[in-house]
């Protein structure tokens, strides 16, 4: 068993480059729709099958409004309204069987450039829907 403590995850969004230096939490979720195919022959037991797959990438970010930094990059992706590539890994080490990479495309469909109260760190939580397949690779 290889239980891991996340200390140096890798997060990259094309158009915003590597952003793990601004990320304090990352969560990639993949799921399959549950479709009910129960019939009377199932004697009262629910029977399901898989439908469409979907995913999302949720991040906790520290905002950076400097020129060519996170806020400008993400705003550009938001305004463009098109999907862009992402890659996440459990560590910043090379991709391997013990450090697979997960890749796909996402849509920056919401951006919150200002979030907080007096004295707060300029941070935000975002969740972007994926578009198309999420892939897992070890090389």
Contact map, one row per residue, 1 for C-alpha under 8 A:
1110000000000000000000000000000000000000000000000000000000000000000000000000000000000000000000000000000000000000000000000000000000000000000
1111000000000000000000000000000000000000000000000000000000000000000000000000000000000000000000000000000000000000000000000000000000000000000
1111100000000000000000000000000000000000000000000000000000000000000000000000000000000000000000000000000000000000000000000000000000000000000
0111110000000000000000000000000000000000000000000000000000000000000000000000000000000000000000000000000000000000000000000000000000000000000
0011111000000000000000000000000000000000000000000000000000000000000000000000000000000000000000000000000000000000000000000000000000000000000
0001111110000000000000000000000000000000000000000000000000000000000000000000000000000000011000000000000000000000000000000000000000000000000
0000111110000000000000000000000000000000000000000000000000000000000000000000000000000000001000000000000000000000000000000000000000000000000
0000011111000000000000000000000000000000000000000000000000000000000000000000000000000000011100000000000000000000000000000000000000000000000
0000011111100000000100000000000000000000000000000000000000000000000000000000000000000001111100000000000000000000000000000000000000000000000
0000000111110000011100000000000000000000000000000000000000000000000000000000000000000011111100000000000000000000000000000000000000000000000
0000000011111000011100100100000000000000000000000000000000000000000000000000000000000111100000000000000000000000000000000000000000000000000
0000000001111101111100000000000000000000000000000000000000000000000000000000000000000111000000000000000000000000000000000000000000000000000
0000000000111111111000000000000000000000000000000000000000000000000000000000000000011110000000000000000000000000000000000000000000000000000
0000000000011111110000000000000000000000000000000000000000000000000000000000000000011100000000000000000000000000000000000000000000000000000
0000000000001111100000000000000000000000000000000000000000000000000000001100100000010000000000000000000000000000000000000000000000000000000
0000000000011111111000000000000000000000000000000000000000000000000011001100000000000000000000000000000000000000000000000000000000000000000
0000000000011111111000000000000000000000000000000000000000000000000000000000000000000000000000000000000000000000000000000000000000000000000
0000000001111101111110000000000000000000000000000000000000000000000000000000000000000000000000000000000000000000000000000000000000000000000
0000000001111001111111100000000000000000000000000000000000000000000001000000000000000000000000000000000000000000000000000000000000000000000
0000000011110000011111110000000000000000000000000000000000000000000000000000000000000000000000000000000000000000000000000000000000000000000
0000000000000000011111100000000000000000000000000000000000000000000000000000000000000000000000000000000000000000000000000000000000000000000
0000000000000000001111110000000000000000000000000000000000001111000001000000000000000000000000000000000000000000000000000000000000000000000
0000000000100000001111111100000000000000000000000000000000111100000000000000000000000000000000000000000000000000000000000000000000000000000
0000000000000000000101111100000000000000000000000000000000111100000000000000000000000000000000000000000000000000000000000000000000000000000
0000000000000000000000111110000000000000000000000000000001111000000000000000000000000000000000000000000000000000000000000000000000000000000
0000000000100000000000111111000000000000000000000000000011110000000000000000000000000000000000000000000000000000000000000000000000000000000
0000000000000000000000001111100000000000000000000000000011100000000000000000000000000000000000000000000000000000000000000000000000000000000
0000000000000000000000000111110000000000000000000000001111000000000000000000000000000000000000000000000000000000000000000000000000000000000
0000000000000000000000000011111000000000000000000000001110000000000000000000000000000000000000000000000000000000000000000000000000000000000
0000000000000000000000000001111100000000000000000000111100000000000000000000000000000000000000000000000000000000000000000000000000000100000
0000000000000000000000000000111110000000000000000000111000000000000000000000000000000000000000000000000000000000000000000000000000000000000
0000000000000000000000000000011111000000000000000111110000000000000000000000000000000000000000000000000000000000000000000000000000000000000
0000000000000000000000000000001111100000000000000111110000000000000000000000000000000000000000000000000000000000000000000000000000000000000
0000000000000000000000000000000111110000000000011110000000000000000000000000000000000000000000000000000000000000000000000000000000000000000
0000000000000000000000000000000011111000000000011110000000000000000000000000000000000000000000000000000000000000000000000000000000000000000
0000000000000000000000000000000001111100000001111000000000000000000000000000000000000000000000000000000000000000000000000000000000000000000
0000000000000000000000000000000000111110000001111000000000000000000000000000000000000000000000000000000000000000000000000000000000000000000
0000000000000000000000000000000000011111010011110000000000000000000000000000000000000000000000000000000000000000000000000000000000000000000
0000000000000000000000000000000000001111110000100000000000000000000000000000000000000000000000000000000000000000000000000000000000000000000
0000000000000000000000000000000000000111111100000000000000000000000000000000000000000000000000000000000000000000000000000000000000000000000
0000000000000000000000000000000000000011111000000000000000000000000000000000000000000000000000000000000000000000000000000000000000000000000
0000000000000000000000000000000000000111111111100000000000000000000000000000000000000000000000000000000000000000000000000000000000000000000
0000000000000000000000000000000000000001111110000000000000000000000000000000000000000000000000000000000000000000000000000000000000000000000
0000000000000000000000000000000000000001011111000000000000000000000000000000000000000000000000000000000000000000000000000000000000000000000
0000000000000000000000000000000000000100011111100000000000000000000000000000000000000000000000000000000000000000000000000000000000000000000
0000000000000000000000000000000000011100010111110000000000000000000000000000000000000000000000000000000000000000000000000000000000000000000
0000000000000000000000000000000000011110010011111000000000000000000000000000000000000000000000000000000000000000000000000000000000000000000
0000000000000000000000000000000001111100000001111100000000000000000000000000000000000000000000000000000000000000000000000000000000000000000
0000000000000000000000000000000001111000000000111110000000000000000000000000000000000000000000000000000000000000000000000000000000000000000
0000000000000000000000000000000111100000000000011111000000000000000000000000000000000000000000000000000000000000000000000000000000000000000
0000000000000000000000000000000111100000000000001111100000000000000000000000000000000000000000000000000000000000000000000000000000000000000
0000000000000000000000000000000110000000000000000111110000000000000000000000000000000000000000000000000000000000000000000000000000000000000
0000000000000000000000000000011110000000000000000011111000000000000000000000000000000000000000000000000000000000000000000000000000000000000
0000000000000000000000000000011110000000000000000001111100000000000000000000000000000000000000000000000000000000000000000000000011111000000
0000000000000000000000000001111000000000000000000000111110000000000000000000000000000000000000000000000000000000000000000000000011100100000
0000000000000000000000000001110000000000000000000000011111000000000000000000000000000000000000000000000001000000000000000000001111000000000
0000000000000000000000000111100000000000000000000000001111100000000000000000000000000000000000000000000001000000000000000000001111000000000
0000000000000000000000001111000000000000000000000000000111110000000000000000000000000000000000000000000000000000000000000000111100000000000
0000000000000000000000111110000000000000000000000000000011111000000000000000000000000000000000000000000000000000000000000000111000000000000
0000000000000000000000111100000000000000000000000000000001111100000000000000000000000000000000000000000000000000000000000011110000000000000
0000000000000000000001111000000000000000000000000000000000111110000000000000000000000000000000000000000000000000000000000011110000000000000
0000000000000000000001110000000000000000000000000000000000011111000000000000000000000000000000000000000000000000000000001111000000000000000
0000000000000000000001000000000000000000000000000000000000001111100001100000000000000000000000000000000000000000100000000111000000000000000
0000000000000000000001000000000000000000000000000000000000000111110011100000000000000000000000000000000000000000000000000100000000000000000
0000000000000000000000000000000000000000000000000000000000000011111011110000000000000000000000000000000000000000000000000000000000000000000
0000000000000000000000000000000000000000000000000000000000000001111111110000000000000000000000000000000000000000000000000000000000000000000
0000000000000000000000000000000000000000000000000000000000000000111110010000000000000000000000000000000000000000000000000000000000000000000
0000000000000000000000000000000000000000000000000000000000000000011111011000000000000000000000000000000000000000000000000000000000000000000
0000000000000001000000000000000000000000000000000000000000000001111111111000000000000000000000000000000000000000000000000000000000000000000
0000000000000001001001000000000000000000000000000000000000000011110111111100000000000000000000000000000000000000000000000000000000000000000
0000000000000000000000000000000000000000000000000000000000000011110011111110000000000000000000000000000000000000100000000000000000000000000
0000000000000000000000000000000000000000000000000000000000000000111111111111000000000000000000000000000000000000000000000000000000000000000
0000000000000011000000000000000000000000000000000000000000000000000111111111100000000000000000000000000000000000000000000000000000000000000
0000000000000011000000000000000000000000000000000000000000000000000001111111110000000000000000000000000000010010000000000000000000000000000
0000000000000000000000000000000000000000000000000000000000000000000000111111111000000000000000000000000000000010000000000000000000000000000
0000000000000000000000000000000000000000000000000000000000000000000000011111111100000000000000000000000000000000000000000000000000000000000
0000000000000010000000000000000000000000000000000000000000000000000000001111111111010000000000000000000000010000000000000000000000000000000
0000000000000000000000000000000000000000000000000000000000000000000000000111111111000000000000000000000000111110000000000000000000000000000
0000000000000000000000000000000000000000000000000000000000000000000000000011111110000000000000000000000000000000000000000000000000000000000
0000000000000000000000000000000000000000000000000000000000000000000000000001111111000000000000000000000000000000000000000000000000000000000
0000000000000000000000000000000000000000000000000000000000000000000000000000111111100000000000000000000000111000000000000000000000000000000
0000000000000000000000000000000000000000000000000000000000000000000000000000110111110000000000000000000000110000000000000000000000000000000
0000000000000000000000000000000000000000000000000000000000000000000000000000000011111000000000000000000011110000000000000000000000100000000
0000000000001110000000000000000000000000000000000000000000000000000000000000100001111100000000000000000011100000000000000000000000000000000
0000000000001100000000000000000000000000000000000000000000000000000000000000000000111110000000000000001111000000000000000000000000000000000
0000000000111100000000000000000000000000000000000000000000000000000000000000000000011111000000000000001111000000000000000000000000000000000
0000000001111000000000000000000000000000000000000000000000000000000000000000000000001111100000000000111100000000000000000000000000000000000
0000000011110000000000000000000000000000000000000000000000000000000000000000000000000111110000000000111000000000000000000000000000000000000
0000000011100000000000000000000000000000000000000000000000000000000000000000000000000011111100100011110000000000000000000000000000000000000
0000010111000000000000000000000000000000000000000000000000000000000000000000000000000001111100000011100000000000000000000000000000000000000
0000011111000000000000000000000000000000000000000000000000000000000000000000000000000000111110000010000000000000000000000000000000000000000
0000000111000000000000000000000000000000000000000000000000000000000000000000000000000000111111000000000000000000000000000000000000000000000
0000000000000000000000000000000000000000000000000000000000000000000000000000000000000000001111100010000000000000000000000000000000000000000
0000000000000000000000000000000000000000000000000000000000000000000000000000000000000000000111110010000000000000000000000000000000000000000
0000000000000000000000000000000000000000000000000000000000000000000000000000000000000000100011111111100000000000000000000000000000000000111
0000000000000000000000000000000000000000000000000000000000000000000000000000000000000000000001111111000000000000000000000000000000000000011
0000000000000000000000000000000000000000000000000000000000000000000000000000000000000000000000111111000000000000000000000000000000000000011
0000000000000000000000000000000000000000000000000000000000000000000000000000000000000000000000111111000000000000000000000000000000000000010
0000000000000000000000000000000000000000000000000000000000000000000000000000000000000000111011111111100000000000000000000000000000000000010
0000000000000000000000000000000000000000000000000000000000000000000000000000000000000000110000111111110000000000000000000000000000000001111
0000000000000000000000000000000000000000000000000000000000000000000000000000000000000011110000100011111000000000000000000000000000000001110
0000000000000000000000000000000000000000000000000000000000000000000000000000000000000011100000000001111100000000000000000000000000000111100
0000000000000000000000000000000000000000000000000000000000000000000000000000000000001111000000000000111110000000000000000000000000000111000
0000000000000000000000000000000000000000000000000000000000000000000000000000000000001110000000000000011111000000000000000000000001111110000
0000000000000000000000000000000000000000000000000000000000000000000000000000000000111100000000000000001111100000000000000000000001111100000
0000000000000000000000000000000000000000000000000000000110000000000000000000000000111100000000000000000111110000000000000000000111100000000
0000000000000000000000000000000000000000000000000000000000000000000000000000010011110000000000000000000011111000000000000000000111100000000
0000000000000000000000000000000000000000000000000000000000000000000000000100110011100000000000000000000001111110000000000000000110000000000
0000000000000000000000000000000000000000000000000000000000000000000000000000010010000000000000000000000000111110000000000000000110000000000
0000000000000000000000000000000000000000000000000000000000000000000000000000010000000000000000000000000000011111000000000000010100000000000
0000000000000000000000000000000000000000000000000000000000000000000000000110010000000000000000000000000000011111100000000000010000000000000
0000000000000000000000000000000000000000000000000000000000000000000000000000000000000000000000000000000000000111111000000001010000000000000
0000000000000000000000000000000000000000000000000000000000000010000000100000000000000000000000000000000000000011111000000001000000000000000
0000000000000000000000000000000000000000000000000000000000000000000000000000000000000000000000000000000000000001111100000100000000000000000
0000000000000000000000000000000000000000000000000000000000000000000000000000000000000000000000000000000000000001111110000111000000000000000
0000000000000000000000000000000000000000000000000000000000000000000000000000000000000000000000000000000000000000011111011110000000000000000
0000000000000000000000000000000000000000000000000000000000000000000000000000000000000000000000000000000000000000001111110000000000000000000
0000000000000000000000000000000000000000000000000000000000000000000000000000000000000000000000000000000000000000000111110000000000000000000
0000000000000000000000000000000000000000000000000000000000000000000000000000000000000000000000000000000000000000000011111000000000000000000
0000000000000000000000000000000000000000000000000000000000000000000000000000000000000000000000000000000000000000000111111100000000000000000
0000000000000000000000000000000000000000000000000000000000000100000000000000000000000000000000000000000000000000000100111110000000000000000
0000000000000000000000000000000000000000000000000000000000000111000000000000000000000000000000000000000000000000011100011111000000000000000
0000000000000000000000000000000000000000000000000000000000011110000000000000000000000000000000000000000000000000001100001111100000000000000
0000000000000000000000000000000000000000000000000000000000011110000000000000000000000000000000000000000000000001101000000111110000000000000
0000000000000000000000000000000000000000000000000000000001111000000000000000000000000000000000000000000000000000000000000011111000000000000
0000000000000000000000000000000000000000000000000000000001111000000000000000000000000000000000000000000000000111000000000001111100000000000
0000000000000000000000000000000000000000000000000000000111100000000000000000000000000000000000000000000000000000000000000000111110000000000
0000000000000000000000000000000000000000000000000000000111000000000000000000000000000000000000000000000001111100000000000000011111000000000
0000000000000000000000000000000000000000000000000000011110000000000000000000000000000000000000000000000001111000000000000000001111100000000
0000000000000000000000000000000000000000000000000000011110000000000000000000000000000000000000000000000111100000000000000000000111111100000
0000000000000000000000000000000000000000000000000000011000000000000000000000000000100000000000000000000111100000000000000000000011111000000
0000000000000000000000000000000000000000000000000000010000000000000000000000000000000000000000000000000110000000000000000000000001111100000
0000000000000000000000000000000000000000000000000000010000000000000000000000000000000000000000000000000110000000000000000000000001111110000
0000000000000000000000000000010000000000000000000000001000000000000000000000000000000000000000000000011110000000000000000000000001011111000
0000000000000000000000000000000000000000000000000000000000000000000000000000000000000000000000000000011100000000000000000000000000001111100
0000000000000000000000000000000000000000000000000000000000000000000000000000000000000000000000000001111000000000000000000000000000000111110
0000000000000000000000000000000000000000000000000000000000000000000000000000000000000000000000100001110000000000000000000000000000000011111
0000000000000000000000000000000000000000000000000000000000000000000000000000000000000000000000111111100000000000000000000000000000000001111
0000000000000000000000000000000000000000000000000000000000000000000000000000000000000000000000111001000000000000000000000000000000000000111
